[in-house]
Amino acid sequence: MTLVEWLAHCERLHPKTIELTLERVAAVKAKLGIAFAAPTIVVAGTNGKGSTCAMLESIALAAGYRVGLYSKPHLVHFEERCRIGGRSVEGTALLPHFEAVERARGDTSLTYFEFTLLAITSLLAATPLDLVILEVGLGGRVDAVNAFDGDCAVITSIDVDHVEYLGSDRESIGREKAGIMRPGKPAIVSDPVPPRSVIDEAARIGADLWLAGRDFRHSGDRQQWTWSGRSTRFSGLGYPALRGANQLLNASGVLAAFEALRERLPVSAQAIRTGLATVELPGRFQVVPGEPTLVLDVAHNPHAVAALAQNLDQMGFFPRTHAVFGAMRDKDIDAILARMAPLVDAWHFTDLPAARAASAEQLAERFRAVDARGRATTAATHASPSDALAAAIGAADPADRIVVFGSFYTVGGVLENGLPQRSGRHAA
């Protein structure tokens, strides 16, 4: 079977897309004997997980370590979910591990996410590595990734999202995220104002809790920044190559994780500087040069969209901003649209190839209901993200700005076949 055939097989195995239990994936993991010899960092949170994992990987690679990374979802190609040595694996390398999972599961029904996680971690466990990084998907406590014990947990910013699974407030959601912590192991919390439930859970199980502002902190000016931890200090650091004001919070948590693991995984100041300067992560406030300017961001909940809006405000003046937006219908679409509406002059709503997605027309209806700026704003609907982007490019002047944001399907949809040529129409 090819990788495409295996993925189709995984989609048919379980009646639910998401089933938040650990028993089935833990049982198959035990049959496979998956275990990591290298230090393992598990990363959870509402926003900032992908950026945190990318910076952990980049710094470790700059220090000369061989790194294995599991992350999800992917933007374009499934192979993006598994990186070894800084590169996405070849699909053919995964095939024996899909076969091993199929043999080991027997009559156990696994979801797509559980099956693919086990195949990827089976490959990582069979590869000589110095560091393993696992990005949690939904929540933490009963996410399939939590079948693996981390030597260090990192919890990024926490906000309200996936309320049908995690709860409707930060305390409930924090309790779920805190499930990745382990007794006696360092737990790094990057969120500067974490829910009390995270602190209480760390105390209950005896985790070694590292809090921003107490156990580690950062400060800086427009040129450089300084970080200090429990026993280490780095001065004159350059800002991460990932754009956005929130990235310094993520980077601060990353350095705390390396300090917590310094006996097993020491990194130098030079490795930190190089890693931060060279880190890459498509779709996280990714600014693509050209005319018009193009911004790609997978912000798909109010907290992430607030950060996107702040970053857009800091970009400078653009005559008009055109937005391409698609999202899942279970998101707080009204709050997202209300936050972005003051910045956007023309909307291009798009359908997405996912059962959970809101249709372009549904998004347009929600926009018309929440927009209260009192001035005319255009809103068009499109069958795909690529169609929406093409229309935005056709309507934009060279000096304008186009922002593609929302679901991974939205950003991935415009990247799937490569970005179109942008020439922009010229003002009359």
TIDREN-433164 format. One record per residue: y, x, z of N, C-alpha, C in turn. Coordinates in pm, whole numbers, plus 32768, in hexadecimal, padded with zeros to 4 digits. Layout:
N
YXZYXZYXZ...
//
This chain:
428
7F8880538000800080008000807C8057800080E0802B7FB7816080717FB681B080498031821F809080488275806C80B982A97FDE80AA82D27FB8803383037F30801D82977ECA8040821C7EE5801981AD7E8A803881917E8380CE819A7EF6811281867EF681A281F27EA481E8826E7EB381BD82DC7E6981FC82CB7DD381E582A07DAE816E82857D20815382137CED81AC81AE7D4081C0813F7D1D821881717D0982A881C97D6082D581FE7D56835D824D7CD4837182937CAA830B82E37C308315828F7BB2832282107BB982F581B97B4382F681637B38837381617BA183C680FE7BA78432811A7B4884A581987B3584C681BB7AED854082137A75851E81FC7A038560824B798C853F82DD79958564830079F385BD838A7A0385E883C27A8785B884447A87859684877B048574849B7B5A85F084BC7B19866084D47B5F86DD84817B1E874B84337B6B879183ED7B3B880883FB7BA68874844D7B8A88D684727BEF8938840B7BF989A883A07C41898B833C7C6589EF830F7CF389D182D97D358A3682AE7DC08A2482167DCF8A2081CD7D698A4B813D7D798A5F80F47D9E89DF81137D59897180CA7D7188F580E77DFB88BC81677E1F88B581897EA2887B81577F1288D6815B7EFD895B812A7F6489B780937F7789A9804B7F0989927FB97F1289847F937F6089067FD77F4488977FB87F8B881B7FE5801C8824805680348864808680BD887A801D810D88C77FE180D1892D7F7B8116897C7F00813589277ED780D788D27E6480F0887B7E7F8164881B7EFB816B87EC7F2081D7878F7F32825C87D77F478258885B7F5E82D288A77FE383138889804882C4886980CB82FC8847810E833188C5813483B088C2817B83EE893281CF846088FB824184758938829D84DE890B82978554896B828585CB8933828A86448984831A866F899C8374864B894384008674894C844E861789A884BE864789E0851685ED8A2B853F857589D4854785018A148563848589CB85DD84418A06863C842089B086B483D789DA86AD834B899D86BA82E689F186B9825B89C48747822589D1877A81E78965880581BB8960880B8124894C885080DF89A78863804F899E88F7802F89AE891C7FB2898F89A77F87899D89C67F1E89358A397EDF89428A637E7B88E18AA07EBD88658AFB7F19887A8B3C7F62880C8B3B7FF7882D8B3A804987C58B4080D987D98AB9811F87DD8A4B80D387D289C7811387D689B38173876189D1814286E989BB819686738A10821386758A8F8206869D8AE6827B86A58AB582DD870E8A8982A987808A55830087EA89DA834C87BA897E830687798906834A8746892A83B386DF898A8394868889B183F4862089ED8471865E8A40846386C78A7B84D887068A148528875589B884E48798894B852A87DC88FD857E877788DB85418706888F8587869F88DD85FD8667895B85E8864589AB864F860489BE86C9865E89D986B186DD89ED8722873A8969876D874E88FC8724875E887B87678772885487B786F6886F87818680885387CC860588A8884A85FE8927883F8624897F88B586238951891E8687890C88F286F188D7895087548853898F87278822896586B387A889A0867D8729895686A0873488DE86D886BE889186FF868D883C868A860D881F868C85D087C4862A85CE87398669861186DB8628862B8658866485E585EA861585A9858D865C85738513862085C2849C865385EB844485F8864083D3861B8606835285E385FD82EC863A85DC8264860E8656820D8624868181C585BD86F2816A85CB86D980F18573871D808585928718800E853F87947FB8855D87B77F6084FD877A7F4F847887AC7FB8841687747FB6839F87A380128338880E7FCE82E4885B801E829D88C27FE8824488897FC781BA8841802481808810801180F78779802380EF87468095811D86B980B6810E867480B9819785FB8083819D85B0807F821A85A0810B8255858E816F8200857681F7823085E6822C8287865D81EF828186CC821882D786AA8207836A864781B583898625819A841685E18210845985B38270840D856F82E5844685AA8363840785E583B6845C861D8435842F85D984A6847A85B5850D8431857B8586846C85C985FD843685FD864F8490864B86C1846686CB869A841F87008623843D877D85F78401876E85B2837C86F3859B834D86DD855C82CB868384E382DB869E847C828C86458409828985BC8434825585518400829084CB8427826684AB83E881DF844C8421819A841883E5812083BD8371814483C4830880F583708294811182DC82B5811482B2831480C08224833880BB81F48375813E824F83B68188822883F182088204838882708239830F825F822182A482BE819F825882A3816C8260822980F9820D8204807F821F825E8055829B827E7FE182A882D77FF8826A836080728265838C8091822F841080948197840E80BE815B839F80AD80CA8391801980A683947FC780F5834F7F3780DC834F7EFD80EA83DB7F2C814D84277EF9816184AF7F1E80EC850A7F9680B984FC7FBF8045854B7F6A7FCC85287F507FB984A77F007F46847B7E737F4D84B67E397FC484B87DB37FD284F27DB57FBA85897E1B7FEF85CB7E1F7FE8865D7E407F5D86917E8A7F0E86457EB77E8E867C7E487E2686847DE17E3286307D757DD086357DA97D44861B7D937CEB867D7DC27C6186707E4E7C4C86AB7E8C7CB686DB7F107CAA87187F797C9186AD7FC87C2986C280317C07866380B27C4D868A80E57CA18631815F7CEC864A81CF7CB885F2824A7CB7862682BC7C9785D282D97D0C8574832B7CF1851183567D5A84B383907DD084FE83E57DB6856184277E2285A983C37E7085FE83647E2B863B83017E70868D82A67EC7863882757E9185CA821A7EDB8572825F7F58853B82DA7F468507831F7FB784CB8347801F8534836D7FF285AC838980518618831080A68636829B80688642822180B4866181FE811685F2821180EE857481F5814A8506825281C3850A82D281AA8522833382178525831B8272859C83058239861282EE828E8688826982D7867E8209829F8638818C82E7862081A7836585CE81FC83598568822283CF8519826F8433856E82CE840385BE831C845E861282C384A886758263846086AF820A849F871181AF850986D1819484F98650813E8559860A818C85D085D2820F85D185E58266863A85AF82988694861F82918719860F82CA877186768360875E86818390872F86F2841E871187058450874C878884D08766878E851187948809855987228851857986B7880985BF86458843859B85C887F48581855B883D856A84D8880085D8847A88308616843287D3867F83D187F28650834887C1864E82E7881A8622826087F9869381FE881186BC81B787AB8725815387B786E980C987D08710808B883D86E18006885F871E7FA287FE86D47F3987DF87097ED0878987547E6887D9870D7E028803874B7D90884687317D9988DD879B7DA5892B878B7DA789BC875D7E2E89EE86ED7E318A3086B97EAD8A69863A7E938AB886427E3C8B1985D17E268B7585527E008B2B855A7DA38ACD84E27D778A8684E97D9689F085447DEE89C785427E1F893E84CA7E7B892E848D7E7B88B884137EC888A184247F5B88C0849C7F9288AB84B4802088C8849B803F895B84AB7FDC89B2849B7FF48A42840980088A6983AE7FFF8A0A832380278A24831880BE8A34838281048A11838581968A1C83DE81BE8A9183B1821C8AE083FF824E8B51845C82BE8B2384DC82B08B40853A83178B1D854E83798B8F856883F68B6C858F845A8BD0862184498BF5866B84048BA186F783E78BBB871983658B74875F830C8BBA879082908B7E8826829A8B69885582668AF988E4825C8ADF890481CA8AC1896181928B0D898C81098AF68A1E810D8ACA8A3780DE8A528ABD80E18A188B0A80638A438B71803D89FA8BC27FCB8A218B707F4B8A258B927EF58A828B497E788A958BA97E048A828B817DA78A2C8BD27D318A178B777CBD89F38BB17C4989E08B637BD089C78B347BCD89358AB27BC789228A747BBC889F89E37B9288B389A97B558850891E7B25885989097AD088D689637A7188EC89607A24896988E179D2897788A279AB89068829795A891087B479A8894987BD7A2D894587527A81897A87797ACA89FA87F97AED8A0788227B498A7388777B078ADE88AA7A908AC889037A538B2A89907A488AF489E179FB8B388A6679D88B038AD87A248B448ABB7A878B9A8B267AD38BDB8AFD7B658BE78B5D7BBA8C048B437C4B8C098AE27C708C788AE47C298CE68A877C498D5489F77C338D2989DC7BC28CE889557BA68CB9892A7C0B8C5089847C288BF289637C858B8789537D138BBE89A87D398C1D89997DBD8C5B89147DCD8CA088E47D638CDD88627D698D2187F27D868CBC87FD7D4A8C4587997D648BDE87A27DF38BAA881C7E238B93882E7EAD8B6487F97F118BCB880F7EF28C4A87E67F4E8CB5874F7F608CBD87057F0B8C7786747F168C7A863D7F968C40868E7FE48BF8865D80628BBF866280D48C2486A480C08C9686AD81298CFB8624813E8D3D860C81B88D6F858E81D88DB085A9821A8E38855282038E988564823F8F1D856D82D78F1685D1830F8F5885E1839F8F60861583E18EE2862983968E77865783CF8DF986ED83B48DE78735840F8DA387C483F78D8D87DC837D8D35883F832F8D5C886982BA8D1088FF82C58CFA892882DE8C8089B482F48C5E89F1826F8C318A5F82478C6F8AA281CB8C498B2A81EE8C0E8B3881DD8B8A8BB582008B458C2181968B588BF8811B8B718C5980AF8B848CB180D08BFB8D3580D88BEA8D8C80FE8C5A8D9580938CC68D7380158CA58D737FAA8D098CEE7F608CFF8C837F9D8D2F8BFF7F618D1C8BEC7EE78D758B997E888D4B8B787E188DA18B377E478E238B517DFE8E8E8B167E218F108A7E7E218F0A8A467DCD8EB289B57DC48EA989757E488E8089BB7E998E3089867F1C8E0889807F798E8089EA7F7B8ECD89F07FD28F4389877FA78FA9897A7F258FBE89197EF3901F888A7F128FF6886C7F058F7487E57F228F4687C47FB58F548824800D8F39880D809C8F4C87ED80BB8FDE8837807B9039881C809090C88794805990EF87707FE790B886F17FA790DD86797FFC90B8867C803A90408607808790148613811B9036868981489064869A81D5908486B5822D900D86FA81F98FA98722824C8F36879582A88F5D87A283168F16881083748F2C888683478ED788DC82F48F10894582B18EC589BD830C8EAF89E783198E318A5E83648E0B8AC583008DD68B3382F28E1D8B9A82938DF78C1582DA8DBD8C4A82A18D4F8CC782D48D178D3782C38D7D8D87832D8D8F8DF3832A8DF08DCA835A8E7A8D49835F8E958D1883918F158CC784128F048C62840E8EAE8C0B84828E998C3384D28E1E8C7B84968DC48CAF84DE8D4F8D2D84978D228D8584E28CE18E0684A98CB68E3E84FB8C428E9C84C28BFC8EDB85098B8F8F7084EC8B8E8FBA85468B50904A85348B3E907185838AC290E585658A8A910E85AF8A149193858289DD91BF85C98976923785A5892E9212858E889C9272859088439256857187B7920C85E1876F920A865987A891CA86C98765913E86E98799912886DA881B90A987048854908E86B788D5901386C789098FF1868289838F9B86DA89DC8F9286B38A598F4886FE8ABF8EE486A18B018E7086D78B1F8E0686898B628DD786D58BDD8DBE868F8C498D8486CE8CC08D1886748CF98CAD86B28D288C3E86698D638C2A86938DF38BB0868B8E228B9486AD8EAE8BA387438EC78B8087948E638B8888248E7A8BB588718DFE8BDC882A8D968BFE88698D178C8588348CE68CCE888A8CA28D4E88618C6A8D5C889E8BDF8D8C88508B808DA888808AF98E39885F8AD88E8388C48AAE8F1088B18A8B8F2688CF89F88F96889D89C48FBA88B9893A8F58888488D48F1E880F88F08EBE87D588928F07878C88228ED1879587A98F058745873B8ECE86B987418F18865B870A8EEB85D0870E8E7385BB86B38E1C855D86D58DA7854286808DD0851D85F38D7E854485938D99852285088D8E848C84EF8D46844585448D4183B3853A8DC8837B85638E00832485108E8582EF85298E80827F85908EF3826A85D08F0081FA862C8F1E822886BA8F7681DD86FC8F9D820287848F2981FC87E68EC881A687CA8E58819588268DF5820888218DFE825F87BD8D9A82C987B08DA28331881F8E168340885E8E2183A088CB8DD1837289458DCC82F0895C8D7782BB89C78CE482DA89AB8CBA82C5892F8C3082E589098C13837989178C6F83CD88E88C5B845E88EF8C53848E897F8CA3845289D78CA184798A648C18845D8AA18BDD83E98A818B5883CB8AB18AEF84288A778B00845089FA8AA384AF89BC8AA385338A068B1A85678A288B1F85E78A708AE485DB8AFB8AF285668B3A8AB385528BBC8A1B85578BAF89E5851F8B44895485238B30892485B38B1F896F86028AD48945868E8AC3895086DB8B4689B786BE8B9889BC87018C1A894686D78C71892386588C6E88B486298CC0883086698C978822868E8C1787A686CA8BE587B487608BCD8819879F8C098839882A8BE687C8888B8C048774886D8C68870888CB8C87869C88CD8C1B8689885C8BDA862388538B70866088618AE586E288448AD8871F883E8A5487AF88738A5B87BF88F38A79884889288A84888E892B89FE890F890A89FF89618913898589E0895F89A78A1189AA89488A8989FB895C8B0689AD89378B7989E189618BF889A3893B8C0989A688A48BDA8A1088648BE78A1887D28B9289AE878D8B1A899587C18AC5892D87878B0788A487968B49888F88078B908810881B8C01880187B78C4F886B87A78CBF886487488C8E884E86BA8C25889786938BF08889860C8BB387FF85F88B6787D2865A8B258750864F8B8986DF86448BF186E186948C568678868D8CA5867D860A8CB986F585D78D078704855C8CBA86DB84E08C3786DD84E58BE686C4846D8B97864284738BA285F784E08B53857C84EC8B7A851784818B1684D3844E8B2B846D83E88ADD83EF840C8B18837C83EE8AD382FD84038B14829383AA8AD58274833B8B11821382DF8B25818B83228B93814A82FE8BA980C283288BE780B083B18C11811D83F18C58811384708CE78143845A8D3F80E684438DC88103841D8DCB817683B88D7E816583508D7481C982E68DE281B082818E3C820E82738EAC820282168E89824F81978E82820881288E5E824380A88EDE825A80598F0282D680408F7F82F27FF98F7F82B77F6D8FF3829F7F39900282687EB4906F81FF7EB2907D81BC7E4390E181537E35909E80D57DFF90A580687E4A90DC805D7ED29081809D7F3A90B780B77FB0906880EE801F8FFC808A80458F8580BE80628F14806A80868EE3808F81128ED3802B81698EA2803F81F18E207FF082028DB6803282318D357FF282488D167FF582DD8CF47F8183178CD97F7C83A78C787F0A83C48C0D7F29840D8BA87EC4842F8BCD7E7784AD8C4D7E6E84CC8C7A7E1E853F8C537D8C85298C027D5485848BD17CCC856F8BD17C7885EF8C1C7CA686548C317C5486CB8CC27C6A86F88CF77C11874D8D867C1B876D8DB17CA087A78D5D7CDF87F98D817D5F88358D8F7DCB87CB8D2F7DD287718D357E3687068DA77E1986A68DC17D9A868A8E2E7D7686308EB67D95866E8EC17D8886F28F3D7DAE87358F587E4487238EEE7E96872D8EFE7F2587158F237F4086838EE47EF786278F067F0685998F987EE485808FC77E7685BA90537E4E85A790B27EB885DD90907EF1865190E57F5B868990E87FD4862C90747FF985F6906F806B859C90BB8050851B90B37FD584E990FF7FB3847091957FBA848A91BF7F8E8501924D7F938524928280228522922B808385439256810E854D9251815884C892278115845D921A815883DC929F816B83949304812183B8938281298370939A80AD831D93FD80B382C69427803C827C93DA802D81F993AD7FB181E093747F8A816093B57F06813A93E07EF680BD94237E79809793CE7DFD80B1934F7E05808E92F47D9580A3926B7DC880CF92297D77812191A17D96814C91447D27811C90DC7D4F80D590777CF380A08FF87D0680F28FBB7C9B81208F447CA581748ECB7C6A812E8E5B7CB381308DD97C8181058D887C6E81858D597BF3819E8D197BD5821E8C9F7B7D820B8C327BA4824B8BB87B5382558B7A7B6A82DD8B3D7B0283168B097B0F839F8A997AAD83B78A4D7AC7842189E77A69844D8A2B79F0848F89F1797C847E8A32790284B08A2D78F6854889D97947858C89D57940861F8A3E799A86608A9179DC86118AFD7A2D86488B7479D4866D8BCE7A0B86BE8C4879C186E38CAC79CF86718C92798686058CDF7995858A8D71797085A08D8A790785EF8E1578DF86058E66794F86458E2D798F86AA8E7479FC86EF8E8A7A7286918E277A90863E8E357AFE85DF8EA57AE3857B8EA57A6B85438F0B7A4884E08F967A43851E8F9F7A0D859890217A0485D9905A7A8E85F490047AEE861790357B76863490627BBD85B6901D7BA68547903E7BED84CB90A87BA6847890BA7B25848C91147AD8843691A17B12842B91DE7B43849792667B798489926F7BF5843191FE7C35841791FF7CB183C991DD7C9C833791A87C278315916C7C13829191C37BB6823E91DB7BDF81C192297B8F816391D27B40810291597B7080E990FF7B2C808B906F7B3D80BB90277ACE80C88F9D7AD180F88F3D7ABD80838ECE7B07808A8E5F7AF5802D8DE07AE580818DB57A6880908D3F7A4C80E08CC37A5380888C557A8580C28BDE7A9C80708B617A6180AF8B097A2E805A8A817A0C80838A367A8E80A089CE7A8580F2897B7AFA811288E87AD5810288937B3680DE88057B1A80C987B57B19814B87D87ABE81A587937AB5822687957A248253872779F6828B871D796A82B587817949832387A379AC837687FF799483E58891799583BA88AD79B7833F893779CD83148982794A83028A01794C83258A5B78DF83018A7A78E9826D8A867877822A8AA9787B819D8B3D789D818C8B6078C981168BEB78EA80FA8C437870810E8C1377FB80E58C63778280F58C73775E81888C0B777181D88C17775882688C7F77B482A78C7F7832827F8CE3789082B38D70786582898D7F783B820D8E02780D81DE8E327794822C8DD57738824B8DF976C282998E2676EA83268DDF774983638E05777683E98E8E77BA83E48EA77806837A8F2A7848836E8F9A77E283668F86777D83158FEE77178307900876D0838B8FA176C983E08FB0768584618FF876DB84C88FE9775F84BF902277B5852890A377F984FF90C07800847E91387848845291B577F88474920B783284C4928477EB84EE92FF784384DB92FF78988476937078F4846493E778AF842393D0783C83E3944077F183AA946E782583249422787C82E2944878A6825B93CC78A8820393E1789B81849371788C8127931C790B8124929878F9812D92397967812391C9793980C791A579898067913D7962800990B4797680489056792180228FCD792B80538F7079037FE28F1A79607FB88EBC79487F4C8E2E795B7F808DCD791E7F3E8D41792B7F658CF3796D7EF38C8C79B87F198C3F7A067EB78BAB7A047EDA8B597A1C7E768AC97A157E868A8D7A927EC58AD47B017EC28A9E7B7E7EF78B107BDA7F238AF47C3A7F7C8B5D7C997FA28B957CE87F2C8B3F7D0E7ECF8B717D5B7E5C8BCF7D067E078BAF7C867DF78C0A7C2D7DAD8C8F7C1F7DF78C877C127E7C8D017C037ECB8D587C7F7EC28D197CF57EC78D677D707EBE8DA57D7E7E338D597D5D7DCD8D907D677D458E0A7D0D7D358E037C957D6F8E757C3A7D678EEC7C717DB58ED27CAC7E298F3E7CE57E788F807D597E2F8F307DAC7DF08F677E1C7DA38FBC7DE87D2F8F8C7D7F7CEE8FD67D487C7E905C7D0C7CA690657CDE7D2490E17C9E7D5291407CFF7D9691117D777DB691617DD47E0791B87E2F7DB1922B7E507DE7927F7EBA7DAE924C7F417DE0926B7FAD7D9B923B80307DC7926480557E5692D780257E83930680497F0992CC7FF07F76927D7F8D7F5092457F307FB391CD7F6E7FFC91957F1D805491217F4680A490B87ED7809D90397EFF808D8FC97EA0808F8F717EC381078F547E60815A8EFF7E7381D08E807E2281BD8E0E7E6581B88D8C7E2381B18D4E7E2C823B8D367DB782798D047DBB83038CA97D45831E8C687D4C83948C0C7CE383BE8B7F7D1883C98B207CCB839C8A927CEC83A68A717D6F835E8A047DAE838989CE7E21833E89AF7DF882AE89867D7B829A896C7D4C821289EB7D4E81BD8A5E7D3881FB8ADC7D3881B08AFD7DC5817F8AFF7E2481DD8B207EAE81B88AB17EE981618A347ED1818689C57F02813589C67EC980A989F37E4C809D89F67E0C801B8A587E4C7FBA8AC67E837FED8B257EC67F948AFC7F577F7A8AA47F8E7FCE8A7880187FBB89F780217F6B89B17FB17F5E89297FB27F2789217FF47E9E897C7FD27E47897A800A7DBF89EA806E7DA78A2180A37E128A9081007E078B1380B47DFE8B7B80EE7E348BFC80AB7E328C3380A17DA48C6C802F7D7E8CA480227CF78D2080777CE58D4180927C6A8DBC80DB7C4B8E3480897C778E8D80CB7CC08F0680857CEE8F7E80B97CA18FB680637C52903180887C0D90A480327C3E90817FB97C6E90E87F5F7CA391427F2C7C33916D7EB17C3E91CB7E807BD992567EB77BFB92A87EC57B9A932E7EF97BB093917E867BBB93E97E917C1A944B7E257C2D94A37E1A7BB394C67DA07B93951A7D877B1E95A77DBC7B36
//
